[in-house]
Amino acid sequence: MERFSIDIDDKKCTVITRIEAIPRDTYDIAVLTISPLLLSDSPCTFFVRKTIKEFIEKFKETNSSAKTVIYGSFNSIPTGDASIATNLQRYFNYAFFYNDYDVEVYRQLVSSHAKPLPCGVVTPGVDTKLYSPRSLERRGERFTLLSVVRNVVEKNPAGLIAAAKRAEEAYGIPLKLVLLTEKCSPPPVVFDLEMLARSISFANVEFIEEFVPEDRMPEIYRGADVYISLSSAEGLCMPMLEAQACGVPVIAHALPAIKAIYGDSVAYVESEGVIYLPPGPAPLASVRRATEVISELYRDESLRAELSSRGLENAKRYDWDERVGPKLEEALRRAAAS
């Protein structure tokens, strides 16, 4: 299949699966939902950048009057790579970012030889009809931490497992860690999380590795006492927003993009050191502090209730139907008509 259509609300959109499948004079706008970091001239991004370049050139060739938009995030990774700004200007007419931090990073990247693109903030939204709250009462004998995490280094699954094990040992918490994981590729390219847990003798961890349909995700969130993310690279972390819409308190690494979206609605874990990723150095969450925060939420029911309430209010700010969908639609309409 080369092209197929999907309905989004009452609009029909086309998903292109092959560059050769772009028809002539069909579109008003093309939106690429990718991180601007992939436009770096770094050798690490060569093949992705090449594919983007080929797509944009083919799209412009067959739809010369249509606009191109990038919609993504710098994922809280500081960068001084001016080639990103140059390539954004080369390939796109508009840039929509997830948060104010992304806009600030972009403005710092723009130099005299890279004309700034018109840009704005449209934070992705959550379906608050599907993801709805539940009672804060304990769901079982064990205090359950949940995380949706890929088994790659930038998502820091090792830090999650270490923090849970340390909380169990240091504070005597009857704890259970549930990891909904996606096996991106086999070890040693990425972590074998089960082996990692066994290596530190942490038995109270459950792995959910099969595909979970979205209509089942709310019950998984509601089965947790706390949602936790210690990722080093995030522009939004949609599972955190979904957890908040389900009334689940959230612990998060204090990344700049996360703080821009979540404000005071989560319990933050500060950074301690850095991790070196292909786009550049990224902050590493403190396992010591994560352990302390887990303990604080375990022992303080009123704090969990407060974070649940703040989280519900924050999720409403990014409700898809009421807030985000209309804002994104209007932004795309203005871009296409300009």
Summary of the structure (lengths in Angstrom):
residues: 338
radius of gyration: 21.0
end to end distance: 32.5
largest distance: 64.8
contacts: 1100
relative contact order: 0.14
helix: 43%
strand: 22%
